[in-house]
Amino acid sequence: MRQKKEKNSLLFQYSIGLTLLALVVTSSFLYLVWLSMKPYQTAKVEGEKLAKQYANLETVSQVDIFNGLESYYSVLGQDKNQKPVAVLIEKK
């Protein structure tokens, strides 16, 4: 009887430990994904703001970033007359 209680207690401890380990690994992974997306989101907002300010874009449908020797934002959208417009902005 006593061995059965000890076995159950040990299984319970292992299950709690594995659950906590899985929770820590999952939350760490999600935090790293969030951190890696933050610069892209910031650049996307900045590119959209610049395109609306200087190219008179009314709606933005897509923002992409190119990082080569120099960095560029490419912004696709429509102006007031609903004409498609593509804007290429050099990041300084």
N, C-alpha and C positions, 0 to 999 in steps of 0.2 A: 504494500500500500504506500509506504513511504517513498519507494523508488518511483512509483507512478506520479506522485506529486512533484518530485524533483524533475522528472522528465517533462511534465507539463510546464513547470516553471521555466525550465531551460528553453523549451520551444517558444514560450511566450516572450522571453527576453530576446531570442533570435529574431522573432517576427517584428518586435518593436525596433530593434537595431537596423534590420534591413529596410523597414519602412522609413525610418529617419534618414538612412543613407540615400535611399531613392529620392526622398523629398529634397535633400541638400543638393544632389547631383542635378535634378530637374530644375530647381530654382536657380542654380548657378548657370546652367546652360541658357535658360531664358534671359537672365540678366546679361550674359555676354552677347546674346543676339540683340537685345535692346541697345546695349552700348555700341555695337557695330553699326546699327542703323541710324544712330543719332547724327553723325556728320552728314550722311546722305539727306536726311530730312531737313537739316539746317540749310544745306546747299540748295535743295529743291525750293524751299521757301524764298531764299535770297534770289535765285534765278527767276522765279515767278514774279517777284516784286520788281526787279529790274526790267523785265520784259514788259510788264504793264506800264511802268513809268516812262520808258523811252520809246517803245514801239507801239504804244496805244493799243495793246491787246485787251480785249474785253473778257474773253474766257480762255483759260489755259487747259489743254487736254493732256499734254505730256511734257515732262521735263527730264532731260538726261544730262549726265555729266561726263565729260571726257577729260582724263588726266594723262597727258603725254608730257612733252617738254614744257608745255603750258597747259593750263586748265581752261576749259570752255563749258558753258551751259548752252544746251540747245533746247529751245522752248517752242513747242507747237501749240497753236491755238487759233482763235478767230478774232477779227476786229469788230468794230461796231456794225459794219455792213455784212457780217457773217461770212466774210471772205477768209479762207485759210491763210495763215501767216506763220512763217518759220523765222525764228530769231536765233542768231548765234552771238553769244556774249563772251568776251574774254574775261576771265577772272584775274584780278590783279592782286 
